[in-house]
Amino acid sequence: MLDDLAADLVRTEPASLVGPSWELTDRDDAMRQAQRVTAPARSLARSV
């Protein structure tokens, strides 16, 4: 049964495991959002 499952998984995997290729339309906006989201965690880490 495990052999069958492994064979099914291998058959359904893509031939190449290269991830998606995309680019952000606005890199600066993405950076601002990431900084805004991580700011509370950084602040908390500094206070510990």
N, CA and C atoms as an extended XYZ file, in Angstrom:
144
Properties=species:S:1:pos:R:3:atomname:S:1:resname:S:1:resid:I:1 pbc="F F F"
N         0.835       -1.192        0.000 N   MET     1
C         0.000        0.000        0.000 CA  MET     1
C         0.884        1.262        0.000 C   MET     1
N         1.927        1.284        0.836 N   LEU     2
C         2.812        2.436        0.883 CA  LEU     2
C         3.556        2.615       -0.436 C   LEU     2
N         3.928        1.501       -1.040 N   ASP     3
C         4.602        1.576       -2.346 CA  ASP     3
C         3.689        2.195       -3.394 C   ASP     3
N         2.412        1.828       -3.365 N   ASP     4
C         1.446        2.391       -4.319 CA  ASP     4
C         1.291        3.896       -4.110 C   ASP     4
N         1.219        4.301       -2.857 N   LEU     5
C         1.082        5.722       -2.544 CA  LEU     5
C         2.302        6.500       -3.033 C   LEU     5
N         3.483        5.976       -2.764 N   ALA     6
C         4.709        6.640       -3.201 CA  ALA     6
C         4.754        6.727       -4.725 C   ALA     6
N         4.361        5.671       -5.403 N   ALA     7
C         4.353        5.679       -6.869 CA  ALA     7
C         3.375        6.719       -7.393 C   ALA     7
N         2.204        6.823       -6.772 N   ASP     8
C         1.218        7.831       -7.191 CA  ASP     8
C         1.757        9.243       -6.996 C   ASP     8
N         2.425        9.473       -5.885 N   LEU     9
C         2.982       10.803       -5.627 CA  LEU     9
C         4.054       11.161       -6.644 C   LEU     9
N         4.899       10.213       -6.966 N   VAL    10
C         5.966       10.474       -7.937 CA  VAL    10
C         5.375       10.739       -9.312 C   VAL    10
N         4.347       10.019       -9.672 N   ARG    11
C         3.719       10.224      -10.988 CA  ARG    11
C         3.050       11.589      -11.084 C   ARG    11
N         2.521       12.107       -9.984 N   THR    12
C         1.800       13.381      -10.048 CA  THR    12
C         2.705       14.591       -9.889 C   THR    12
N         3.936       14.391       -9.437 N   GLU    13
C         4.866       15.507       -9.307 CA  GLU    13
C         5.293       15.994      -10.686 C   GLU    13
N         5.517       17.288      -10.817 N   PRO    14
C         6.020       17.804      -12.099 CA  PRO    14
C         7.434       17.280      -12.359 C   PRO    14
N         7.791       17.235      -13.598 N   ALA    15
C         9.112       16.748      -13.966 CA  ALA    15
C        10.204       17.668      -13.418 C   ALA    15
N         9.896       18.930      -13.327 N   SER    16
C        10.858       19.901      -12.820 CA  SER    16
C        10.299       20.526      -11.549 C   SER    16
N        11.100       20.651      -10.539 N   LEU    17
C        10.638       21.227       -9.283 CA  LEU    17
C        10.992       22.700       -9.158 C   LEU    17
N        11.197       23.366      -10.275 N   VAL    18
C        11.481       24.794      -10.268 CA  VAL    18
C        10.202       25.517       -9.852 C   VAL    18
N        10.330       26.405       -8.910 N   GLY    19
C         9.167       27.124       -8.397 CA  GLY    19
C         8.614       28.120       -9.400 C   GLY    19
N         7.556       28.782       -9.000 N   PRO    20
C         6.944       29.762       -9.901 CA  PRO    20
C         7.883       30.933      -10.146 C   PRO    20
N         7.760       31.514      -11.288 N   SER    21
C         8.564       32.702      -11.574 CA  SER    21
C         7.613       33.881      -11.732 C   SER    21
N         7.779       34.854      -10.890 N   TRP    22
C         6.949       36.042      -10.938 CA  TRP    22
C         7.734       37.199      -10.348 C   TRP    22
N         7.278       38.379      -10.617 N   GLU    23
C         7.895       39.572      -10.073 CA  GLU    23
C         6.820       40.457       -9.474 C   GLU    23
N         7.178       41.172       -8.449 N   LEU    24
C         6.247       42.111       -7.840 CA  LEU    24
C         6.075       43.313       -8.759 C   LEU    24
N         4.855       43.813       -8.839 N   THR    25
C         4.637       45.001       -9.649 CA  THR    25
C         5.145       46.244       -8.932 C   THR    25
N         5.084       46.227       -7.595 N   ASP    26
C         5.571       47.364       -6.815 CA  ASP    26
C         6.368       46.825       -5.637 C   ASP    26
N         7.662       46.702       -5.820 N   ARG    27
C         8.525       46.135       -4.778 CA  ARG    27
C         8.539       47.015       -3.527 C   ARG    27
N         8.504       48.320       -3.707 N   ASP    28
C         8.538       49.232       -2.561 CA  ASP    28
C         7.312       49.055       -1.673 C   ASP    28
N         6.144       48.895       -2.282 N   ASP    29
C         4.924       48.680       -1.511 CA  ASP    29
C         5.009       47.368       -0.733 C   ASP    29
N         5.532       46.338       -1.345 N   ALA    30
C         5.689       45.050       -0.660 CA  ALA    30
C         6.636       45.185        0.523 C   ALA    30
N         7.701       45.934        0.359 N   MET    31
C         8.651       46.137        1.460 CA  MET    31
C         7.997       46.907        2.612 C   MET    31
N         7.222       47.938        2.275 N   ARG    32
C         6.535       48.708        3.322 CA  ARG    32
C         5.557       47.827        4.089 C   ARG    32
N         4.817       47.007        3.372 N   GLN    33
C         3.868       46.110        4.038 CA  GLN    33
C         4.588       45.111        4.935 C   GLN    33
N         5.673       44.557        4.463 N   ALA    34
C         6.434       43.590        5.260 CA  ALA    34
C         6.994       44.250        6.514 C   ALA    34
N         7.491       45.473        6.378 N   GLN    35
C         8.033       46.180        7.537 CA  GLN    35
C         6.941       46.502        8.540 C   GLN    35
N         5.764       46.888        8.049 N   ARG    36
C         4.644       47.217        8.933 CA  ARG    36
C         4.183       45.975        9.706 C   ARG    36
N         4.158       44.841        9.036 N   VAL    37
C         3.700       43.606        9.664 CA  VAL    37
C         4.715       43.096       10.689 C   VAL    37
N         5.997       43.250       10.402 N   THR    38
C         7.028       42.709       11.293 CA  THR    38
C         7.436       43.671       12.400 C   THR    38
N         7.026       44.926       12.315 N   ALA    39
C         7.421       45.923       13.326 CA  ALA    39
C         7.044       45.518       14.748 C   ALA    39
N         5.827       45.052       15.012 N   PRO    40
C         5.495       44.656       16.396 CA  PRO    40
C         6.391       43.517       16.915 C   PRO    40
N         6.694       42.565       16.086 N   ALA    41
C         7.549       41.454       16.509 CA  ALA    41
C         8.968       41.938       16.789 C   ALA    41
N         9.464       42.850       15.987 N   ARG    42
C        10.800       43.391       16.224 CA  ARG    42
C        10.832       44.175       17.529 C   ARG    42
N         9.802       44.951       17.767 N   SER    43
C         9.719       45.730       18.996 CA  SER    43
C         9.678       44.812       20.217 C   SER    43
N         8.903       43.778       20.129 N   LEU    44
C         8.807       42.814       21.215 CA  LEU    44
C        10.144       42.116       21.442 C   LEU    44
N        10.828       41.767       20.384 N   ALA    45
C        12.123       41.084       20.510 CA  ALA    45
C        13.152       41.990       21.189 C   ALA    45
N        13.100       43.286       20.915 N   ARG    46
C        14.047       44.204       21.528 CA  ARG    46
C        13.786       44.365       23.022 C   ARG    46
N        12.523       44.240       23.422 N   SER    47
C        12.175       44.465       24.827 CA  SER    47
C        12.403       43.241       25.709 C   SER    47
N        12.736       42.124       25.111 N   VAL    48
C        12.940       40.891       25.903 CA  VAL    48
C        14.367       40.798       26.366 C   VAL    48
